[in-house]
């Protein structure tokens, strides 16, 4: 249990700093509200028409694919560092991990998820 004390202290400090930052902004911030400040910000341009059609979500799909395939691939480094201690079990676990990622990659490729259009 003694090993978790620094992690607990860091979590308490982070939560305390976040709480302090939010409360300091509320207490010290300006409170001059008007109609213009309460409206949504549209880059300074007055909206001329209503939104029609669906919003394209292609960018968000590409971002999620990045998270899945690139960030998950970052787990190869810690595995490579500990490979000597993990031996055959570690090798089989990483092969199964790569197979699961490969199936996901093939599925997205087959569905056209990598085409920008």
PyMOL commands that set and color helices and strands:
alter all, ss='L'
color gray80, all
select helices_A, chain A and resi 2-28+35-38+58-73+75-110
alter helices_A, ss='H'
color red, helices_A
deselect
rebuild
show_as cartoon
